[in-house]
Amino acid sequence: MDDKGLLLIAQHCTNLCKLKIKSCRQLTDEGIGLFSRVVSSTLQKLSCSLCSFGAHGMNSIVYNCSLLEDLSVKRLKGLIEGPAEFIGPGSCNIRRLCLKELFNAQLFGPLIAGSKDLHTLIACRNSGNWDSLLTIISEQVSNLVEVHVEKLHLSDRGLQAISRWTQLEVLYLIKLSECSNVGLSAIAEGCKRLRKLHIDGSKINRIGDDGLVTLAAKCQELQEIVLISINATAVSLGLLASNCPALERLALCNSDTVGDTELYCITSKCYSLKKLCLKNCDISDEGMKGLAVGCPKLMKVKIKKCKRVTYEIVSWLQAHRPSLLVSLDCELPHMQIAEAVNLVEGVLEIPFAAVPPSPRPRSPLAKLKLALAASGSFVACSILRRSSS
């Protein structure tokens, strides 16, 4: 699509309020300028990725479209090849801004700082130093509620800038190699209203118990915690479980320190927990037995790549706590695989007339063979439970 096509859309869609454009490399700054003037009184949400226009075209959007609230920009080629022109602040009132994979994302600094009602900021895989930019933004914008930062040049200084947003409720810190317990402690001290926290430490091992202990002491309204590649122990997990009575969702992934002791802390202290996910952790069947009596509100458990957890524990948990839904990938002995195949084949011997008609029926044997082919000797325990019933 070129400039003419975009202008036709604007002229014929007189109530256009949302637009997503992708891989439209023939669009120019001039075409975007004409489009923005036509939709100036209606456009509220714009998403553009892999396009060739640059900062001048973005300025046309933010200055002409006064109702614009949601802006997403990804891989904007014109920011690299075009002149370095700052974007914003403009006449719009941005509430959600998403910047992904941009070479000159700092050009959006005036727009971010000028958006006094900004609610959500997402910055992923952008180049440049973000410590200074976030420091300036935090001095101008005070009402941010949700922040996502991923793979940025961001250190503890940047996290200290984020800690100024005292209204923050949702925070994603993904693969920030320069951040440590110091920055996380600053977040805990400043953002005491956090409800949802995701941290991916990328096995750098700079964030651990020290930061999590401060988090447990200060952020007692947490409802969801996801820790990936963070070596938390029973010390911090026990405090999080005790001090966060509203904690409903917990995920621990790729941790070298999470074992049966840590799982016992969770099952004995997380009274409000409803969903638990453990991936690539050193837990065993013995630790899993605590799920039969702990966490009275627990509804779903998901276990992946935990080599010491076997399929027997699923049957044991189902017998002792039938209401608990357990999703588990586990290695099944070859003898059990053969029994499962025979069992499912027995189901297939039911006369056709006795089987109620259903649209696009799927063979149980095909399901089992597909599972076996996909993961070698691995089979979903839920298929066996369904077959045995």
N, C-alpha and C positions, 0 to 999 in steps of 0.2 A: 504494500500500500504506500502511495506517495502523498504529497501535500494535498493534491486535488481530491483524492479519495477521502482523506480525513476531514477536509472542509465540507464535502458533501454529507458526511455523517453528521457533522455539527449542524448543518442547515436543515436537514430533514428530521433529525431527532431533537425536536425543540425542547423536550423535557429531560435531556440527557444529564444524569447525575452521577453515573459511574462508568468508567472506561478503563479497559485493560489493553495495552498495546505491547506486542512482543515481536522482536526480530523484524521490525519495520525500518530497515536501514535506509530507505529512500526519504524518510521524513527529515526536514531541515528545520533550523531555528525559525526561519521565516514562516514556514507552514504551521509550526506549533504556535507562533504568535497570532496568526489569523484565526486558528482554531480556538485559542484561549479567549479571544475577544467575542466570538460568537456564543460560546458557552459560559460566559463570565457570570451569568446570574443563576446558573443551574448546577454546574459541576461541583460535586462534593467529594468524590473519590477517584484517584488516578493511580494506576499502576503501569509502569513502563520498564521494559528490560530489553537489552540487546538492541538498542536504537542508536542512531547516529547523531541526533541533535545534541547540543551541549548546554552550557550554563546559560547562554542567552535565551534559549527556548524555555528552560526551567524558570528563569526569571519572568518570562511572559506569563507563565502559568500562575506563579505565586502572586504576581502583582495584579493580574486581571481577574482571576477567579476568587472572588471574595468569600464564597461559601465553602471553599476547599477545606476539608478537615482531615482527610486520610491520603497520604502520599507515600508510594512505594517506588523506589528507584533501584535498579539492579543493572550492573554492567553497562553503564551509559558511555558509549564509545566517544561521544563528543567532548566529554570532560578531559580526555587524554589528548585529543588532537586539536581541540579548539582553544581559544584564549582563556587564560585563568581569570575568570570573572566570579566574584562572590555572589552567592545566591541568597536572596531575601534581604530583609525580613518579609517584605511584601505586604499585601492588604488582607491576606487570608488568615484564618485562625486554625492552624494545624493542631490536631489533637493526637494523631498517630503518624509517626514518621519511621519508615523502614529504609535503611541504606545498606545494600549488600554488594560486595565485590566491586567497589569503586576505587579508582586510582587516586582521585582528588576529592575524597569525601569531606575534607576539611572546608571545602568551598561552601558547604551547607551550614557552616557555623553560624552566620548571621540569621539564617532562617530558624535554626534550633533555638538560639538565644532570644530571638524575637517572638517565639511562640509561647506566650505567657500561660496559656491553658493546655500546654502539651501534657498528654496523659501517658502515652506509650512511646518509647524510643527503642528502636532495634538497629543495632550496628554489627554487621557480620562480615568478617574477612575483608576489611577495608585497609588500605595502606596508610602510612603516616603515624605520627605520635599522637595518641589520644589523651594523654595525661593533661596536657595544657588545655586542649579543647574542652574536655569535661570540666576542668576547673573553672573556665570562663562561663560555660553554660550553667553550672550549678550556682553561680552568683546571680544569674538573670532569671532562671526558671526554678520555681520552688514547689510546684504541685505534681511532679511526676509520680505516677503510681506503678508503672511497669517498665522495666529496663531489661533488654537482652543485649549482651555483649559477647561476641564469639571471635576468637582468633584475631585479636587486635594487639597492636603494640601498646599494651596497657600494664602499668605496674601498680604497686600499692598506693602511689600518689593518686592514680585515677580512681581507685576504690575509695580513697578518702574523700574525693570529690563527690562520688555517688552517695556517700554516707550523709551528705548534707540534705538529701531529699528525705525528710522525716516522714512523709506520707507514703513512702514506697511500700508496696504490698507484694509485688512479684519481681523476682530477680533471677536472671540466668547468667551465670559466669562460666563460659564454656571455653576450655583450652586456652587459658591465659597463662602463659608459661612464666611470666615475671611476677605474678601475684603470690602472696604468702599469707601466713597466719596474721601478720600485722594488718594487712588490708581487710581480711575477713573480720577481724576484731573491731576495726573501725566501722565496718558495715553494721555489725551487731550493736555497737554503741549508738549509732545515729538512726538506724532504720528499725525501730522497735516494733513497728506495725507489720512486719513481714509476715505474710501468710504462705507464700510459695517460694521455695528456694531450690534451684538446680545448680550444682557445681560439678564440672568435669575437670579433674586435676591433671589429666594427660600423663599420669605416672611420673610427674615431676617431683612429687612428694614434698612440696613446699607448703601444702595445706594439710593439717591433721588435727590431732586432739586439742591443741592449744586454741586454735581458732574456733573449733566446734564447741568447746567448753564455754567460751565467751558468748557464743551464739545461743547456747542453751540458757545462759543466765539472763540475757537481755531480750531475746525475741521469743516470748512465751505464747504468742498468738499463732505460731507456725502450724499450718494444717497439712502441708505437703513438703517433703524433703526428698531430693534425689541426689545421691552422692556417687559419682563415677570416678574410678581410679583415685579414690581418697582412702588412705589407710586409717580409718577410724577404729577405735578399740572400745571395749566395754566401758571405759571411763567416760568418754564423751557421749556414746550412745545411751548409756544409762541416764546421764543428766538430761539429754534431749527427751528421752522417754518420760522422765519424772517431771520436768519443768514445762513441757508443752502438752497440756491436757487435751488440746483440741487436735492433736496430730492424727490424721486419718489415712494418709497415704505416705508410704516409705519405700524407697528403692535404694538398694546398695549393690553396686556393680563393680566388677574388676578390682576387688580389694584383696590385698594379701593378708590382712589382719582380721577380717570378719570370719569368725568361726562359731562353734557351738556356744561358747561363753557369751558372745555378743548377741546371738540369737536368743539366748535365755533372758538377757536383759530386756530385749524387745518384747518377748512374749509375757514376761512377768510385770512389766510396767506400762506398756502402751494400751491403756484401757479403752481408748477411742479409735484405735487403728481398725480400718476397714479393708485396706488393700496393702499387700506386702509383696515386693519383688526382690529376689536375690539372684544375682547372675555372676557366675565365675567366682564364687566365694568358697571358703574351705569349711563348709558345714556338712554334717553327716545325718544319718537317720536318727541318731540319738538326739541331736539337737532339734530335729523336726518334730519329735514327739511332744515338745512343749507347746506346739500349736493346738494340741488336742484340748488343752485346758486354759491356755493363756489367751489374751486379747479377746474378750467376750464379744466384741462387735465385729470381729474379723469375718469377712465374707469371701475374699479371694486371695489366693497365694499363687505366685508364679515363680517357678524355680527353673533356671537355665544354666547349663554348663557347670553345674556343681557336681563333680565327679563322684563324691562320696555319698550322694543321695541316690538311693535305688528305688525300683518300682514297688518294692514291698511296703514302703512307708505310705504310699498313696492308699493302698488297700487298708492299711492299719488306721490311717487318719479317717478314712471314709467310715470305718466301723465305729470309731470312737467319737467322731464329729461329722455326722452325715450332711449337715448344712454347709460345710466348708467346701468351696470349689478350689481344687488344686490342679494347676497346670504345670506339667513336669515333663521334661525330656530326659529319658534315662535309658541305660543300656539293658536290653532284655536278653537273657540267656537263650541260646539257640533252641533248647528244648521247649522253652515257653513260646518261642516264635512259631514252632511247628504246631503246638497245641492251639495257638491263636488262629493259625491258618485253618486248621481242621474245624475249629469252632465256627469260624465265619463261613466256611464252606457248608457246614451243617445248616446254617441259616439259609443259604441259597437253595437248599433242597426242598423248601416249603413250596407246595403247589402254587402255581401262578394265580389261580382263582382265589386263594386264601389271602393274597397280599392286596391290600387296598390300593387302588390306582393313585398315582401321584405324578405331577408333571416332571419330566426329565429325571426318572429314578436313577440313583447312583448306587452301583454295586458295593456292598461292604467289603468284599474281597478286593475290589479295585482300590478302595481307600487304603486297605492294609498294605497291598503291594506297592502303592505309590509312596507310602510312608517309609517302607523298607528300602525302596530304591533311592529315595531322597537322602536318607541318612544312614545307609549301611545296615547295621544291626540295631539302629535306634527306632523306637516305635512309640507313638503317643499312648500314654497309659489310659487316656480317656476312651480310646477306641476299644481297648480290652474290657474296660468296665461296662461299656455300652453293650458289647457282645455277650459278656457273661451274664448280664441281666436279662 
